[in-house]
Amino acid sequence: MKNDRFKGYDAEVRRLVLDFEAGQRQGLQHYFDPDEMEIIIDFYLDALDNTARKTTLPSDTRRLERSIAYAERLFPDAPGIRLRKAHLYSIQGRYDQAMRILHELEHIEPDNTDVQYALGTIYSALDQPRKAIQYYMQAARDGYQLGTIYGNMGDEYYRMGRLEDALRYYKKSAARNASEERSLHNLEATCDELNMNAEAIDFFKHFVRQNPYSHIGWFCLGRAYMGFADRHDGDHGSYVEAIEAFRFALTIDSRYFDAYVLIAECQQALHDSMAAVATLRESLNCAADAANVLFSIATIYMGQDNYQTASIYLQQATERDPYFSEAWLKLAECHEALGYLDDAEALYQRSLGMNEENDEFWLLYADFLIARQRYDEASALMQRGIVNADYPHAFNLRLALCYYRTGQRNMLFNTLIDCIHNGDNLNELLNLCPEMQNDAEVMNLIDCR
């Protein structure tokens, strides 16, 4: 419904915004005082901030621009309106113009923490973390929104590589606002980077005791246990603890998709693949990309050589997303393993046609051809693919194999010489074609590198 955009706002905000929009449509000049215009503009700023996490619509920006232009006509020198115009310039990437306004306001009102916070965000966008921190510290003097400000400061210290300082500010942020999700996630990730998983576990165990209904807190506790397990040879008990923490997160928010994904990862680490499949199937109800979940399930079955079941899930994935090239490629592998060779080749061709930028799509189709002893076709394919390949060595290895099997000795030696000049390891070639070890000319060339 149209009025859903006012969810979480009080009746006054709704009334002011609708009155403003009605006046715009009708060409009427309604009068709003400065405070009312700031409320209207802030509503559009919030809307733009929310949509920026997805896709910013042109209408969102136009509404903001019109509200600021209208406010400027009424109150051209009002500091609050000028501040919001600086916000607009910042959103548009017009940082020089935004800075000009903000420094003028700073000169007029040196204690205005809103101006100082805005300057902090711009210096952050300009990749000047020290200046950003300086202004964030000044903005923190009024004690307002300290969770957000400390989180921002943590991000700036992180960008400078000062991870311990970043961690300190993430903790300060969480202490000021237990709902500051970004800081909680960054705190856990920074601890992992510093190899402080045990400290992260202690922090989040204390945090969830203080905030038992924080699904993010439980989620981060699970992540901390996973990090500890990964660094300690796959510690079984830590994976179990991680699963329990993620389950608590799901008890609070049953649609928290990321928790399902990490539970499944833990279950696979514990070699319980069927439990992981069950968890991923459970997640389908809240998955934004169901095709990717079905693909993940299929890869589990492929890891067990259960290609029949894997192909069923891959077929479902491609039905959900017909442009899912990786799913088509895996489906080709399944059909090859099941002996449906004509179908497999058609699928290899289809997937390659959808994704020629990825080396794997070329190489797997070439391997299919090589396994069928169709060396001329495989070499022609590799010659096409190597032109834009990210890693040409894998293409050259298959070309060398094809030339060897078809007796094209000059082409074989030219390819091997190119590999040697590039410093490539040719031992992989002997794994692909062990009989080359009995070819004195080839071995002499390889041994001379």
Secondary structure, DSSP 8 states (H G I E B T S, - for coil): -GGGGGTTS-HHHHHHHHHHHHHHHHT------HHHHHHHHHHHHHHHHHHHTS---HHHHHHHHHHHHHHHHH-TT-HHHHHHHHHHHHHTT-HHHHHHHHHHHHHH-TT-HHHHHHHHHHHHHTT-HHHHHHHHHHHGGG-SSHHHHHHHHHHHHHHTT-HHHHHHHHHHHHHH-TT-HHHHHHHHHHHHHTT-HHHHHHHHHHHHHH-TT-HHHHHHHHHHHHHHHHHTTS-HHHHHHHHHHHHHHHHH-TT-HHHHHHHHHHHHHTT-HHHHHHHHHHHGGG-S-HHHHHHHHHHHHHHTT-HHHHHHHHHHHHHH-TT-HHHHHHHHHHHHHTT-HHHHHHHHHHHHHH-TT-HHHHHHHHHHHHHTT-HHHHHHHHHHHGGG-S-HHHHHHHHHHHHHHTT-HHHHHHHHHHHHHTT---HHHHHH-GGGGG-HHHHHHHHT-
